[in-house]
């Protein structure tokens, strides 16, 4: 019995990882560039869906193709997890107008009696090359964990805090390569074909469907995974930040505040200028390079082949009896200008039930993201922090 129980939870972990991969790939496709010649062929297994705006969607890939053309939208993505002793609901939501964006969060969790409640409509706003952090509401959240610290921190008056982004920020938001985009799209199609299809819904509830999906993943690991991971890593590191130029930008942005703070501490403007020149004389790029020598390593072909072998080993052990009470469903939908992908995992055995629901929704619409008006200066923030530190 213990062996079966261990095998069951191993299988649950495998399916959960499979779910996460499917969702990650789907959202990855939604953020890429449209591959113009990728979805022209019909594989004979798709069911056409008519929509209110006259468009049509035959598969998850087709819906994502339409999403890729969206430049202004609201978005909402989240996950809900329920298992013995643990409940978690988490979502990130916001808006983007192709250049600027805002993000909020909602987290409700009960992890074996430890509760977390966070609800902030806007945590961060990026507008015109500046990131605005909702320091006031984040501070309120932090104070809920420590009553003693809350007494000291309550004297801090802070709203939003502005941090200029490096000039390379705009370049770093470019989409990853078309080749990676195509690999991800094909993987989603192959995974969908492995399951029990009904329109744009795919279900994995039998040993055969899961075996088919595991074989798809094994083939992916053996053929395209190394190239895919390498291109994803390259896309996140191909726009290095010039830390010397960024430090100068930060110093220029906060210069007036630094001078006022210096005067509060009986220092002169010339003292500030001297300190700034000393900073500018340092090679910060070298410091960063020395501090972060380790690079993200792409798994080798041998390691990927070993992962594929492990998936095939797990595949051979699956039976319909083992799949009893376990189901994974991935569904894409389009309703007018609203696009959504849902993934639902349910596993119940020996009186224990695990449910995981994940979703990603984007609504194509005109939005205007702008900087908040109530921004706290660096001088006021540091002054408040000093007072709070003394009070604590």
N, C-alpha and C positions, 0 to 999 in steps of 0.2 A: 504493500500500500504506500509506504514512504517513497519507494522508487517511482510509482505512478504519480504521486503528488509532486515530486521534484520535476518529473518530466512535464507535468501539466504547467507548472509555473515557468519552466524553460520555454515552453511553447507560447505561453502568454507574452513573455518578454520578446520572443521572436516576432509575434504578430504585432506587438506594439511598435517595435522598431520598423516593421514593414509599413505600418500606418504612418509613422513619422516621415519615412522616406517618400511615400506617395504624396503626402501633403507638401513636403519640402520641394519635391520636383514640380508639383502643380503650381505652387506659388512662384517658383523660380521661372517657370515658363511665362507666368503672368507678368514678370518684370523684364522680360527680354525683348529683343526686337523681332518683329514679325518675319517669319521665313516664308517668302512669297511663293515658293514652288513646292512647299512641303505637304500640303493637304489637298492637292487637286484630285488625287485618286480616291475612289470609293472602294473600301475593302469588302463590301457586300454584307457587312454585319451591322451597319449603322441604321438607326431609325430617325428619319428627319423630324425635326420639331419646328413648327411655325411659331413665330413670336409676334407680339403686338406691333412692333415697329417694322414688320415685313421681313426681318432677317431670319436666318435659320441656323440651327446648330445640330450637327449630327453626332458629335462626340465631345468628350472632355477637351481634346485637342482643338476642335473647331471653336469651342467657346473661348478657350484661351487665346486663339488667334485673334478673335474680336477684341478681347481685353487688351491685347498688346498695342492697339492703336489709340487707347485712351490716354489723354494727357492731362485732363482735369477731372477730379473725382473725389468722392468720399470713400473711405474704406473701413472695414471692420474685420478683425480676425481674432480668433480665440480658441480656447480649449476648455472642456469640462471633464473632470476626472472624478470618478466615484469608485471607491474600493473600501473594504473593511477598515474602519478607523481613520479614513482619509477622504476628504472632500475638497476639491479645488475647482474654482471657476475663475478664468483669467481671460481678459480681452484687451487688445490694443486697437484704437480707432482714431480716425482723424481725417484730414483732407490734404490734397495736394493740387497745385495749379501748374505743375510741371517744373517750376523753379523753386517755389516756396512750399512748406509743408508744416502741419501741426499734428501732434500725437498726444492722445490721452490714454489713460489706463484704468481698468477696473479689476481688482483682485479680491476675491473672497475665498478664504481657505480655513479649514479646520483639520489640522494635521495632528491627530491623536490628542485633541484637547487644546492645542496651541492655535489660537485664532489670529488671522490677519485680515484686515479690512482696509482696502485702499480704493478710493474713487476720486479721480482727478480728471476733469474734462480736457484740460490741456496741461501736459507735463512739460513739453518743449515745443517751441515754435521756431522754425528756421525761415528767416525772411531777409532777403537782400544780402546774403553772405554773413549774417549774424545769427547765432543760436541764442534764443532766449529761454532760460530755464525757470520754471515756476518754483523758485526757491521757497516762497512763503508757504505754499500748500505742502511741499515736500517736508519742510521743517515741522509743520503741524503733525504730519504722519509719523515722523521720527519721534516726536515727543510722546506719542501714545505708548511707547515701549518702556519709558523710564520716567516715573513721576518725579523723582528727585532732580533729574536733569531738566525736566520740563519747566520747573520753577525758575531755573536760571535762564533757560533759552527763551522763555516767554517774553523777556524784555526786548528780544530782537525784533525789529520792525523791518521786514523785507517783503518785497513783492516779487517781481521778475528780476532776473540778473542776466545781463547781456555778455556774451562771449563771442568775439569775432572769429569766424572760421578761416582756415588757411586759404590762400588763393587757389590752391589745388583742389579745393572741395568740389567745385563745379565739374572738373574733369573726372574726379573719382566717382561721380554718380553715373557715369556712362554705363550702358548695358554691357554685359559680357558677350563674348564672341558668338557669331552666328553658328559656328560649328558646335559649340557647347549647347546652344539653344536647340539645335536639331537633334543632338544626342538625347537631351532631356525629353523632348517631345516624343521621339520614337520609343523611349523607355516607357512613358506613360501609356502610349498606344498598345505596346506589347503587354504591359501589365493588365490593361483593361481587357484585352483579348483573352487573357488567361482566366478571367473570372466568368461568372454567370451574368451575362449582359441583358439589360432591358432598357432600351433607349440610351440615355446618358447615365444610367445607374449600373454599377458593377458590384456584385456581391461575391464574397469568398466565404462559403460556409460548409464546403465539402472538402474532403482530403484531396480529391482530384484537382479542384480549382487552386488550392493553396500549393499543391505540388507543382502545378503549371507556373504559378507566380514565382516560386522559389527557383525553378529552372530558368525563368526569364532573368531573374536577378543574378543567377550563377553565370549565365552567358554574358550579361552586361559586365560583370566583374572581370571576366576573361578577355573581353574584346574592347569595350569602349571606356571602362571606368578609369584607367590610368590617364588616358587623354583628357577625359572630362574633368577629373580632379585637378590635373595640371593646369588646364585652362582657367578653371575657377580660381585657383590660387593666384595665377598670373594676373587675372583681372582685378584682384583685390590689392595687388602690390605693385602694379605697373605705373602708378602715379605717386611716387614718393613725395613726402612733404619736405620742403626746404625749411628746416627748423630755424635756421638763422634768420631767414626772411619772415617767418611766422613770429618769432620772438620780437622782431622789430615792429611788426604790425601790432602785436599785443601792447607793447610799450607805448606806441603812439596812441593807441585807442584809450589807454588808461592814464595817459600822461598827466592830465590836469588833476585827476584824483590823487595820483601819487605825490604831486607837489603839495596839495592841500594836506594830505596825511603827514607828509614830512614836516610841514609847518606846525601841525598839531603836536609833533614830537620834538619841537625846537630844532628842526633841521632846515636847511635852506634849499632853495631851488637848485643852486649849484651842486649841493650834495647829491640831489636826485640825478642831475645830469651826469655827474661823475660815475655814479653807480650804473646808470644806463650804458654809458660808454664802455664800462668794464664788461657788462653782459654782452654787448655787441662785439667785443673783442674776442669772445670765446667761440670755438667751433662747436656749436650745439649739435650739428649733424653728426660729428664724430662721437660725441657723448651718447647720442641716441643709438648709433650703430653699435657701440661697445656694449650698451645696456641690453640691446635686443639682438644679440648675435644669432640666436636660434631662429631658423627659418621654418616655416610650415613645410613639413615633408609630405610629399605625395606617396602613398603606399606603393611599394614596388610591385612589379608584375608577379613575382613569386608570392608576395603576401596576399595579393588579390586572388591569385589562383588557390591559395590555401583557404581563403574565405569562401570561394566558390565551392570547394570540396566540402567544407563544413555545411553549407546550405544543402548540398546534394545528400549529405549524410542525414541531415534533419528531414529532408524530403522523403527518404526511403523509410523512415520510422513512422511517418504519419499514417493514420488509419481513420476511417469514418467514425469509429467509436471514440477516438481521441478528439475528434472535431465536434462531438456532441455538445451543444450549448455554446459554441463559439461562432461568431459571425463578424465579418468585416465588410462594410459597405462604403463605397465611394460614389458620390453623386454630384454631377455638375448641372446647373440650371441657368436659364436666362429668361428674365421677365422684363421686357422693355429694355431699359437702360441698366437694369440690375443683374449682375453676374455673381454667381455663388458656387462654391465647391464645399461639400460636406463630406466628412469621413467619420464613420461611426463603428466603434469596436465594442462588442459585447461578449463577455465570457463568463459562464456560470457553471460551476462544478463543485460537488461536495458541499453544497449549501453556501458557497462563497461566490459573490458576483462582482465583476469588474466591468465598468462602462467608461468608455472614453469617446467623447465627441469633439471633433475639431472642425473649424469652418473658416472660410475666407470669402468675404463679400466686398464687391466694389460697385459703386454706382456712378456711372458716367454723368457728370453734370458740371455746370459752371460754378467754380468756387473762387473765393478771393481770400488768400491767406496773407495777413499783414502783421507787422510787429505790434506787440502790446504797448500800451501807452504808459502804464505805471511801472517803470523800470527803476530799480534801486541802484544807486551808484556804488562803485567799488569803495569809495570813501565812507559812505554811510554803512555799507555792509561790514567792512572791517572794523569800523568804530563800534558797531553793535556787538560784533563777535568779541572784541576786547572787553567790553563791559560785561558780557555774559560770562566770559572766562573768569573775570575777577569775582563775579557774584557766585559762580559755581565753586 
